[in-house]
Amino acid sequence: MRPRTAGGEDRLSALPDDLIRLIVGRLDTRTALSTAVLARRWAHIPRDLAELDFRVSDVLPPEYDRTVALRRRNMPRDTFLAEMLDCLMARCEIDTITAFVDGITGFLEADGGPADGDARRRAKTLRLEFFQTHDGGCVVDHLIATAVGAWGVEDLEVVARQASCDVLQAPPYRFPHEHDCLKDGLRSLTLGNYCMLPPLHSYGALTTLVLRDMAASTPLGVYQRVFTECTRLQVLRLISCCCAHDCVVADAPCSEIRELSLDQCKFMEIELRHLPMLVRLACCLTNTTKLVFGSVPSLMHTNLTFAAESLIVRKRCMDYFGHYIIGMPPTMTNLVLRFTGLRRWMLPAPPAKPLQNLKKLLVADLPANWDITWPRRLLLAAPSLEVLHIHVPCSEEEPNYGSMRLSSLEALQRHHHLKELAITGFLQRHIWFLKYVVNVCTSLQRVILLKDDGHVRYNGLWDWEMVGQQACPWSNDDEMVVRKIIQSGCKPLVELSMG
């Protein structure tokens, strides 16, 4: 051990508060609370943490989740080994629940002592993950009520996990909605996994709600209440949610929801019947076969992702885009279409009504074997379109089928607003679409053609930019052909970027 410095100087306590806060702010909650043993002045710093995380997964050993996944697959087959693993998981869960409850209890008791105004705890966000048991909810309820009522927490995330041990399994966690401080103080609420949705009509301050991993047995009324009861809700996110019914209908004429996101939700049909204030919509259609737009007069930004399970093989020989998306509103200004699912042909039926206000369009992960009718149909359906970006994933070889040509560039309907065309993953077969665009678009100013190294960088859900990782050499013949096509267009003075 090093000898103490002259006069017993405590260098850790001598650090400025701002530097201590910077150090503590980069630690997880458990470690930050432990820094109180380092020096006397560090004891009050964790009270300034704006975010608190209490997660049971931080206490569990790393091999626990791997063992649970193994047992869910009914592995190993040996009965003796399986029983031994079950006993180990049960013991691990019991010890973890005990340690977690004791830790929360000790934390609340330490915080409940007399303190001056400077030492009073203040926090804005609390993230809580725990095993739901028959007797463990009281401590969790106390922590939630104290956090919102005394510490000023406005953003709350609650994830209840179900124990694998049969003895420890309990009914879903009931959110403590009887506390008035929750109804008046919460601005954002996230409920995940094994939680029950509280009555929302009394949560007058709640503006953001996130539901995650809701079970397949969830009644349809739970989702209906979200749209109708919480009238001040502005942001709603459903992540990996299921429902006991096939169709989920959003019919809320009084709703103030402006942003709706459905990610990996296994709803067969989604109908947006009446959401008058909805501005931004993001849907990842995992198992959905139909998305119906009703009265959404304010919708401007839309992101639609077709995942693998969403393109269910039908009895008819061909699918149409219009079979999945019905009634796209003409108010949209930004549209993202992503195809991350099966690489089979789907006909692009144009929207029933022209997208009169659409300014920016991204068609991402476009299968390489789909022909040019896809972007062409969408271009014709959007007479005010100014930016068209197309992303084709990198493929080992160019497909030798489906390269439809436009004979004599028939049906040359002029387009007077398109200014920028970008194609990432440009293939030789896209020459025909390029020739079509430069001949019909009278305001074209910029053309960007990127080969295999290009990709899309997403800035949130509704904005993006095309990125070329490194320049890909073009042959002299290919470059000459492209430049000749540009010069032959109705507007020959176009900025051309090739990479």
Protein Blocks (a to p, Z undefined) as FASTA:
>chain_A
ZZddehiiafklmpcfklmmmmmmmpcfklmmmmmmmpmklmmmmmmpmbdcddfklmpc
fklmmmmmmmmnopafblklmmmmmmmmmmmmmmmmmmmmmmmmmmmmmmmpccdfklpc
cdfbdcddddddfklmmmmmmmmmmmmmmnopabdcddddddfblklpccdddddfkbmk
lmmmpmbdcdehjaccddfklmmmbmbdcdehiafklcfklmmmmmmmmmmbmbdcdehi
acfbfbdcdddfkbcbfbdcdehiacfbacdfbafkbmbdcdddfklcbdcdfddfkbmb
dcddddfklmccdfbfbdcfklmpghiafkbfbdcdddfbdcddddddddfbdcfklmbd
cdehiafkbcfklmmmmmmmmmkbfbdcddddddfbdcfehiacdehhiaiacdfkbfbd
cdehiafklmmmmmmmmmmmmkbfbdcdddfkbccddehjkbccdddfbacdddfklmmm
mmmmmmmmmblbacdddZZ
